[in-house]
């Protein structure tokens, strides 16, 4: 079991220390205080945090080949 510093965790998430501190203070990311100043994050908990927030890609859109909107000619309408 390995622990990461705040800077190492922020680098892995590609966020600032301020953003990481917000995640910790809101309780979104578990962290452990060692002594009065040191804060460490378990590597496994950081990985599960990232996996839980993984965004699935949108499914590909089907091309029907048909127009979805019908255009009508109205007498007196100017065609561009």
PyMOL commands that set and color helices and strands:
alter all, ss='L'
color gray80, all
select helices_A, chain A and resi 6-13+17-26+43-52
alter helices_A, ss='H'
color red, helices_A
select strands_A, chain A and resi 3-5+32-34+38-42
alter strands_A, ss='S'
color yellow, strands_A
deselect
rebuild
show_as cartoon
